[in-house]
């Protein structure tokens, strides 16, 4: 029983973390779009641009359908 409760608490904490993070990101986009744009530009410099295509192992071709990405 304790394990079930611990799993439920862990799931709840993780859900709460991501909800809070998403709310903070949305608030930053609304309230300070210039800083958000600066952050994204700096992030792109560090991580590079997103690849235009997804490369997967040949044996997985046709078995995986990727969701459409936002531009």
C-alpha positions as a Markdown table, in Angstrom:
| # | Residue | x | y | z |
|---|---|---|---|---|
| 1 | Unk | 0.0 | 0.0 | 0.0 |
| 2 | Unk | 2.8 | 2.4 | 0.8 |
| 3 | Unk | 4.4 | 1.8 | -2.6 |
| 4 | Unk | 1.1 | 2.7 | -4.3 |
| 5 | Unk | 0.9 | 6.0 | -2.3 |
| 6 | Unk | 4.5 | 6.8 | -3.0 |
| 7 | Unk | 4.0 | 6.3 | -6.7 |
| 8 | Unk | 0.9 | 8.5 | -6.6 |
| 9 | Unk | 2.7 | 11.2 | -4.8 |
| 10 | Unk | 5.7 | 11.1 | -7.2 |
| 11 | Unk | 3.3 | 11.2 | -10.2 |
| 12 | Unk | 1.5 | 14.2 | -8.6 |
| 13 | Unk | 4.7 | 16.1 | -7.9 |
| 14 | Unk | 6.0 | 15.5 | -11.4 |
| 15 | Unk | 2.7 | 16.7 | -12.9 |
| 16 | Unk | 2.7 | 19.7 | -10.7 |
| 17 | Unk | 6.3 | 20.6 | -11.6 |
| 18 | Unk | 5.5 | 20.5 | -15.4 |
| 19 | Unk | 2.3 | 22.5 | -15.0 |
| 20 | Unk | 4.1 | 25.1 | -13.0 |
| 21 | Unk | 7.0 | 25.2 | -15.5 |
| 22 | Unk | 4.5 | 25.6 | -18.4 |
| 23 | Unk | 2.6 | 28.4 | -16.7 |
| 24 | Unk | 5.9 | 30.2 | -16.0 |
| 25 | Unk | 7.0 | 29.9 | -19.7 |
| 26 | Unk | 3.6 | 31.2 | -20.9 |
| 27 | Unk | 3.7 | 34.1 | -18.5 |
| 28 | Unk | 7.2 | 35.0 | -19.6 |
| 29 | Unk | 6.1 | 34.9 | -23.3 |
| 30 | Unk | 3.2 | 37.2 | -22.5 |
| 31 | Unk | 4.9 | 39.7 | -20.1 |
| 32 | Unk | 8.4 | 39.8 | -21.6 |
| 33 | Unk | 8.5 | 38.6 | -25.2 |
| 34 | Unk | 11.8 | 40.4 | -25.8 |
| 35 | Unk | 13.6 | 38.5 | -23.1 |
| 36 | Unk | 12.1 | 35.2 | -24.3 |
| 37 | Unk | 13.3 | 35.9 | -27.8 |
| 38 | Unk | 16.8 | 36.6 | -26.4 |
| 39 | Unk | 16.7 | 33.4 | -24.5 |
| 40 | Unk | 15.7 | 31.4 | -27.6 |
| 41 | Unk | 18.4 | 33.0 | -29.7 |
| 42 | Unk | 21.1 | 32.2 | -27.1 |
| 43 | Unk | 19.8 | 28.7 | -26.7 |
| 44 | Unk | 20.1 | 28.2 | -30.5 |
| 45 | Unk | 23.7 | 29.4 | -30.4 |
| 46 | Unk | 24.5 | 26.9 | -27.7 |
| 47 | Unk | 22.5 | 23.9 | -28.9 |
| 48 | Unk | 22.4 | 24.7 | -32.6 |
| 49 | Unk | 19.3 | 24.7 | -34.8 |
| 50 | Unk | 16.7 | 21.9 | -34.8 |
| 51 | Unk | 17.3 | 19.4 | -37.6 |
| 52 | Unk | 14.8 | 19.6 | -40.4 |
| 53 | Unk | 14.4 | 15.8 | -40.6 |
| 54 | Unk | 14.5 | 13.1 | -38.0 |
| 55 | Unk | 16.9 | 10.3 | -38.6 |
| 56 | Unk | 16.0 | 7.0 | -37.2 |
| 57 | Unk | 17.5 | 3.5 | -37.6 |
| 58 | Unk | 16.5 | 1.9 | -40.9 |
| 59 | Unk | 14.8 | -1.0 | -39.1 |
| 60 | Unk | 12.3 | 1.5 | -37.5 |
| 61 | Unk | 11.4 | 3.2 | -40.8 |
| 62 | Unk | 7.7 | 3.0 | -41.3 |
| 63 | Unk | 7.0 | 1.8 | -37.8 |
| 64 | Unk | 7.1 | 5.2 | -36.1 |
| 65 | Unk | 4.8 | 8.1 | -36.9 |
| 66 | Unk | 6.2 | 11.4 | -35.6 |
| 67 | Unk | 3.7 | 14.1 | -34.5 |
| 68 | Unk | 3.8 | 17.2 | -36.7 |
| 69 | Unk | 6.0 | 19.8 | -35.1 |
| 70 | Unk | 5.2 | 23.5 | -34.7 |
| 71 | Unk | 7.3 | 25.8 | -36.7 |
